[in-house]
Amino acid sequence: MVRLTAHYNGKVIVPDEAVQLPEGVPLEVTVRPQGRSGNGDPILELSGLGMEVWDGIDPVEYQRREREGWE
């Protein structure tokens, strides 16, 4: 998952920084003003918080390693 900030230039949504995505890849885009969840739920404001910690970590491999210590 890639999280980015962007702005609307009157015609299209433009990312504020370069985005490394394959051309033509299907995306799901949710638009909301920056810093607000849009529904007032503070729990939803936490969505995506800390996700950069998991960059480059394969979830299946991580789970396999964690389970190795189980009895």
N, C-alpha and C positions, 0 to 999 in steps of 0.2 A: 504494500500500500504506500502511496506517495501522498503526502499532505503538502499543500502549497498555498500561498497567498496569491491573489490576482486582483485585477481591476477590470471594469467594463469600460471600453473606450467609445461606447455609443453604437458599436456594431458587433463586436465580438468580446469574449472574455480573454484577457491577456495575462499569462503568468508573470509575476513580478521578477522571477529569476528563471534561468534556463532549466528545463525539465528533461530528464533522460528517460524517454519512453519510446518504444518502437512506433514507427509511423503506422497509423491505421488501427491501433489497438483500441478495442471498445472500452469506454470508461463510464462510470457512474458518477455524476457530478451533483453535489448538494450545494446550493448557494445560500449563504447567510452572511449578514454583516459581521465583520471580524470582531471577535471578542464577545459575541452574544450567541446563545444557543437558539434563539428565536422562539422558544417556548417558555423561558423563564425557569427551567429546571436546572438547578446548580449541579446536580449529579451528571447530567448530560454534558455540562461544560467540561467535564474531565475526559471526555472521549478523545482518545489519541494521545493523551498526556503521557510522556515517557516512552513513546513507541520507538524513538531513535535508539534506545538501549538494546533493542532486538534486531537492529540492522545487521545483516550478514549472518544471522543465526538461523539454522534450519530447525524448525519446530519439531519435526519428527525425530531428528538426531538428538536434540536436546532432551526430549521426553524419554528416548531410549536410554540415554546416559543416566538420567535421574532414576529410572526404574531399576538400574543395575544393582543399586544398594538395597532394594526391597527384599524381604524374605518371604 
